[in-house]
């Protein structure tokens, strides 16, 4: 010890540092993620255990292990260093989207539906559009870091940044993946509303987007238009099969009643009446087996996760960390809202996953990275 000529043993110093680090770890965040992942695995097993899709459960466990590693890396590496490279990361993600488009045009693989969305590396399929979500959050944090003075909010400078941001969103929309493109727009607008000192630029962008809806409608594929028409009224959709997903999902949710049919007891699930119930409609599987009570419990856990992320944002050591947390909260919120709304028939089917519950490696790892960023911000407020 200084001033006394005494020094603590290195082992004692190491133990002290470890205790400080352990105390600084965001355990409520980690335990909440573990709870949702556990529910997701139980739910996925119920959805695929008695079908040709059993391999999806093993695959999900493997991707979850990859996600844990990604979470650790995203927690340890200083988020300020990642923010400095945000524009480069977004550029790389956009390049991967283009590469997936070129690879898909060759008809490399059609196991995942539209190959324009997937990039196949070493036999594994990944969605570059999922990486864009994380990069977009980091870019938004970089934008707010670069706009500390009000002069940086000039319309020309803001418009230039929005144009750059719009490029990967446009590339995703033409894959076509309108669901992910819409989610990215919602993430940008929500983060802007919550983080910008002056919300009028965001209001102007929102109004411009609403005015562009007729142009977007004309540019949509026929099956996308049918989904929206079927959502409004099944009689309006030329393809009545586009309503099947929603109808069966609503039947599954309603048949669960208050307490549900019990684990592995959902008939709509076990007889595969609900299409893609392991990825797009896992909430209908959960609601049928655990009823209204279980449905509310799962939503309550997600609500706690969102509140905790906002709490981390409010206690962040700098504005950049706060914006990162707001972006992750926005991404999580819209994923949950759109997926549950889709399951309940109050939103069109757009293929949006339920965080940590839906099957899918790219989405799962993306959310682990996003939560790792939140844990990173929480850790750094303790001086690490």
C-alpha positions in Angstrom: 0.0 0.0 0.0 1.3 3.4 -0.9 2.5 5.6 2.0 3.1 2.6 4.3 5.5 0.6 2.2 3.1 -2.4 2.3 1.8 -4.1 -0.9 -1.1 -6.4 -1.2 -0.4 -9.8 -2.7 -1.1 -10.1 -6.4 -3.6 -12.9 -5.7 -5.5 -10.6 -3.4 -5.5 -7.8 -6.0 -6.8 -10.3 -8.6 -9.6 -11.5 -6.3 -10.5 -7.9 -5.6 -10.7 -7.1 -9.3 -12.7 -10.2 -10.0 -15.2 -9.3 -7.3 -15.5 -5.8 -8.7 -16.1 -7.1 -12.1 -18.6 -9.7 -10.9 -20.5 -6.9 -9.1 -20.5 -4.8 -12.2 -22.0 -7.5 -14.4 -25.6 -6.8 -15.3 -27.1 -9.9 -13.8 -30.8 -8.9 -14.2 -30.2 -8.5 -17.9 -28.4 -11.8 -18.2 -31.0 -13.7 -16.1 -33.9 -12.3 -18.1 -32.2 -13.4 -21.4 -31.6 -16.8 -19.9 -35.3 -17.0 -18.9 -36.5 -16.1 -22.4 -34.0 -18.5 -24.1 -35.2 -21.3 -21.8 -38.8 -20.6 -22.8 -37.8 -20.5 -26.4 -36.1 -23.9 -26.3 -39.0 -25.6 -24.5 -41.4 -24.0 -27.0 -39.3 -25.0 -30.1 -39.0 -28.6 -28.8 -42.8 -28.7 -28.6 -43.1 -27.3 -32.2 -40.7 -29.7 -33.9 -40.2 -32.8 -31.6 -42.6 -35.0 -33.5 -41.9 -34.0 -37.1 -39.2 -34.0 -39.8 -38.0 -30.7 -38.4 -36.5 -32.2 -35.2 -33.1 -31.1 -36.4 -34.1 -27.5 -35.9 -33.9 -27.9 -32.2 -30.3 -29.2 -32.2 -29.4 -26.4 -34.7 -31.0 -23.8 -32.4 -29.0 -25.0 -29.4 -25.8 -24.8 -31.5 -26.6 -21.2 -32.6 -27.4 -20.3 -29.0 -23.9 -21.3 -28.0 -22.5 -19.2 -30.8 -24.8 -16.4 -29.5 -23.4 -16.7 -26.0 -19.9 -16.2 -27.4 -21.0 -13.3 -29.5 -22.7 -11.8 -26.3 -19.4 -12.1 -24.4 -17.4 -10.4 -27.2 -20.0 -7.6 -27.6 -19.8 -7.1 -23.8 -16.0 -7.0 -23.5 -15.0 -4.9 -26.4 -15.5 -1.2 -25.6 -18.6 0.0 -27.3 -17.0 3.4 -28.1 -14.4 1.5 -30.2 -17.2 -0.2 -32.1 -19.1 3.1 -32.6 -16.0 4.6 -34.2 -16.1 1.8 -36.9 -19.9 1.9 -37.3 -20.0 3.4 -40.8 -17.4 0.8 -41.9 -19.5 -2.0 -40.4 -22.6 -0.7 -42.1 -20.8 -0.6 -45.4 -19.6 -4.2 -45.0 -23.1 -5.3 -44.1 -24.4 -3.6 -47.3 -21.7 -5.3 -49.3 -22.8 -8.7 -47.9 -26.4 -8.0 -48.9 -25.2 -7.4 -52.4 -23.1 -10.6 -52.3 -26.1 -12.6 -51.1 -28.1 -11.2 -54.0 -25.4 -12.2 -56.5 -25.1 -15.6 -54.9 -28.8 -16.1 -54.8 -29.1 -15.2 -58.5 -27.0 -18.3 -59.3 -29.5 -20.6 -57.6 -26.9 -21.8 -55.1 -29.5 -23.1 -52.5 -33.2 -22.8 -52.0 -33.5 -24.4 -48.6 -34.3 -21.0 -46.9 -36.9 -19.8 -49.3 -35.7 -16.8 -51.3 -31.9 -17.2 -51.7 -31.6 -13.5 -52.3 -31.8 -13.0 -48.5 -29.2 -15.6 -47.6 -25.5 -15.9 -47.8 -24.1 -19.4 -47.7 -20.7 -19.9 -46.2 -19.3 -23.3 -45.4 -22.8 -24.9 -45.7 -24.3 -22.4 -43.2 -26.9 -19.9 -44.2 -26.8 -16.4 -42.7 -28.9 -13.3 -43.3 -26.8 -10.2 -43.8 -29.9 -8.1 -43.1 -29.8 -9.2 -39.5 -26.3 -7.8 -39.2 -27.6 -4.5 -40.6 -29.8 -4.0 -37.5 -26.9 -4.0 -35.1 -24.8 -1.8 -37.5 -27.7 0.6 -37.8 -27.9 1.0 -34.1 -24.1 1.7 -33.9 -24.4 4.2 -36.8 -27.2 6.0 -35.0 -25.0 6.3 -31.9 -22.1 7.6 -34.1 -24.5 10.2 -35.6 -25.5 11.5 -32.2 -21.8 11.5 -31.2 -21.0 13.6 -34.3 -23.9 16.0 -33.6 -23.0 17.3 -30.2 -23.5 20.9 -31.5 -26.9 22.0 -32.9 -25.2 23.2 -36.1 -24.7 19.6 -37.1 -28.5 19.2 -37.3 -28.6 21.3 -40.5 -31.0 19.8 -43.1 -28.3 19.2 -45.6 -26.1 17.2 -43.3 -29.0 15.3 -41.8 -30.3 14.5 -45.3 -26.9 13.2 -46.4 -26.7 10.8 -43.4 -30.3 9.6 -44.0 -29.5 8.9 -47.6 -26.6 6.7 -46.6 -28.7 4.9 -44.1 -31.4 4.4 -46.7 -29.1 2.5 -49.0 -28.9 -0.8 -47.0 -32.6 -0.5 -46.2 -33.4 -0.2 -49.9 -31.2 -3.2 -50.7 -33.1 -5.3 -48.1 -36.5 -4.1 -49.4 -35.7 -5.3 -53.0 -34.5 -8.8 -51.8 -37.5 -8.8 -51.2 -37.7 -8.5 -47.4 -40.2 -5.9 -46.6 -40.6 -6.9 -43.0 -36.9 -6.3 -42.1 -36.8 -3.1 -44.1 -39.9 -1.8 -42.2 -38.3 -2.8 -38.9 -35.2 -0.9 -39.7 -37.2 2.2 -40.5 -39.1 1.9 -37.2 -35.8 1.5 -35.3 -34.4 4.7 -36.9 -37.5 6.7 -36.3 -38.0 5.5 -32.7 -34.4 6.1 -31.8 -34.6 9.6 -33.4 -37.8 10.5 -31.5 -36.3 9.4 -28.2 -32.8 10.6 -28.6 -32.9 13.8 -30.7 -33.2 17.1 -28.9 -35.3 18.4 -31.8 -37.9 15.9 -33.0 -39.1 17.9 -36.0 -36.6 16.4 -38.5 -37.9 13.0 -37.5 -41.5 14.2 -37.9 -40.7 15.5 -41.4 -39.1 12.2 -42.4 -42.1 10.3 -41.1 -44.5 12.4 -43.1 -42.4 12.0 -46.2 -42.5 8.2 -45.7 -46.3 8.3 -45.3 -46.7 10.2 -48.5 -44.5 7.7 -50.3 -46.9 4.7 -49.4 -48.6 4.7 -52.8 -45.2 4.4 -54.5 -44.2 1.6 -52.2 -47.5 -0.2 -52.8 -46.9 -0.1 -56.6 -43.4 -1.5 -56.2 -44.4 -4.4 -53.9 -44.5 -8.0 -55.2 -47.9 -9.5 -55.8 -47.7 -11.9 -52.8 -46.8 -9.0 -50.5 -49.9 -7.1 -51.7 -52.0 -10.2 -51.2 -50.8 -10.5 -47.6 -51.8 -7.0 -46.9 -55.2 -7.3 -48.7 -55.8 -10.6 -46.8 -55.0 -8.9 -43.5 -57.6 -6.2 -44.3 -60.2 -8.6 -45.6 -59.8 -12.2 -46.8 -62.4 -11.5 -49.5 -60.1 -8.8 -51.0 -57.1 -11.1 -51.5 -57.0 -13.0 -54.9 -55.1 -15.8 -53.1 -57.3 -16.9 -50.2 -54.5 -19.1 -49.0 -52.7 -15.9 -47.8 -55.2 -15.8 -44.9 -54.6 -19.4 -43.8 -51.6 -18.5 -41.6 -53.4 -15.9 -39.6 -56.7 -17.9 -39.3 -54.9 -21.0 -37.9 -52.8 -18.9 -35.6 -55.9 -17.2 -34.1 -57.5 -20.6 -33.7 -54.5 -21.8 -31.8 -54.3 -18.8 -29.5 -58.0 -18.9 -28.8 -58.1 -22.6 -28.1 -55.6 -22.2 -25.3 -58.2 -20.3 -23.2 -57.0 -19.3 -19.7 -54.6 -22.0 -18.7 -53.8 -23.7 -22.0 -53.8 -27.4 -23.1 -50.6 -28.3 -21.4 -47.1 -28.8 -22.7 -47.0 -30.8 -25.9 -50.8 -30.8 -25.9 -51.6 -28.2 -28.5 -53.5 -29.8 -31.4 -53.0 -26.8 -33.8 -49.3 -27.1 -33.1 -48.9 -30.9 -33.1 -50.9 -31.4 -36.3 -49.0 -28.6 -38.1 -52.1 -26.6 -38.8 -50.1 -23.4 -38.1 -47.5 -23.0 -40.9 -43.9 -22.1 -39.9 -44.9 -22.3 -36.2 -41.3 -22.7 -35.1 -40.1 -19.4 -36.6 -42.9 -17.0 -37.5 -45.6 -18.2 -35.2 -44.0 -19.5 -32.0 -46.2 -17.3 -29.9 -49.3 -19.2 -31.1 -47.6 -22.5 -30.0 -46.9 -21.0 -26.5 -50.4 -19.5 -26.2 -52.2 -22.7 -27.2 -50.2 -24.8 -24.6 -50.0 -22.3 -21.8 -53.1 -20.2 -22.4 -53.8 -16.6 -21.5 -51.8 -16.8 -18.3 -48.7 -18.1 -20.0 -49.0 -15.5 -22.8 -49.2 -12.7 -20.3 -46.2 -14.1 -18.4 -44.0 -14.2 -21.5 -45.0 -10.6 -22.5 -44.3 -9.5 -18.9 -40.8 -10.9 -19.1 -40.2 -9.0 -22.4 -41.7 -5.9 -20.8 -39.2 -6.2 -17.9 -36.4 -6.6 -20.4 -37.4 -3.4 -22.2 -37.7 -1.5 -18.9 -34.3 -2.7 -17.8 -32.6 -1.7 -21.1 -34.1 1.8 -20.7 -32.9 1.9 -17.2 -29.4 1.1 -18.4 -29.8 3.9 -21.0 -30.7 6.4 -18.3 -27.6 5.5 -16.2 -25.2 5.3 -19.1 -21.9 7.2 -18.7 -22.3 9.0 -22.0 -24.8 9.9 -24.7 -23.4 7.3 -27.1 -24.1 4.5 -24.7 -27.6 5.8 -24.0 -28.4 5.9 -27.8 -27.2 2.3 -28.2 -29.5 1.1 -25.4 -32.4 3.1 -26.9 -31.7 1.5 -30.3 -31.6 -2.0 -28.9 -34.8 -1.3 -26.9 -36.5 -0.1 -30.1 -35.4 -3.2 -32.1 -36.6 -5.5 -29.3 -39.9 -3.7 -28.9 -40.8 -3.7 -32.5 -39.9 -7.3 -33.0 -42.1 -8.4 -30.1 -45.0 -6.1 -31.1 -45.0 -7.0 -34.8 -44.6 -10.7 -34.2 -47.4 -10.9 -31.6 -49.6 -8.6 -33.6 -49.0 -10.9 -36.6 -50.0 -14.0 -34.5 -53.2 -12.3 -33.2 -54.2 -11.1 -36.7 -53.8 -7.4 -36.0 -50.9 -7.0 -38.4 -50.1 -8.6 -41.8 -47.8 -11.6 -42.0 -44.3 -10.2 -42.6 -42.0 -12.9 -41.2 -40.7 -11.0 -38.1 -39.1 -13.2 -35.4 -39.9 -13.2 -31.7 -36.6 -12.5 -29.9 -34.8 -15.6 -28.5 -38.0 -17.7 -29.1 -38.3 -18.0 -32.8 -36.1 -20.5 -34.6 -33.3 -18.9 -36.7 -29.6 -18.6 -36.2 -29.1 -15.2 -37.7 -31.8 -13.5 -35.7 -30.7 -15.3 -32.5 -27.1 -14.3 -32.8 -28.1 -10.7 -33.7 -30.1 -10.3 -30.5 -27.3 -11.8 -28.4 -25.0 -9.2 -29.9 -27.5 -6.4 -29.3 -28.0 -7.5 -25.6 -24.2 -7.7 -25.3 -24.0 -4.0 -26.3 -26.4 -3.2 -23.5 -24.4 -5.2 -21.1 -21.3 -3.4 -22.4 -22.9 0.0 -21.6 -23.9 -1.2 -18.2 -20.4 -2.5 -17.5 -18.7 0.7 -18.6 -20.6 2.9 -16.2 -18.7 1.2 -13.4 -15.4 2.3 -14.9 -14.4 -0.7 -16.9 
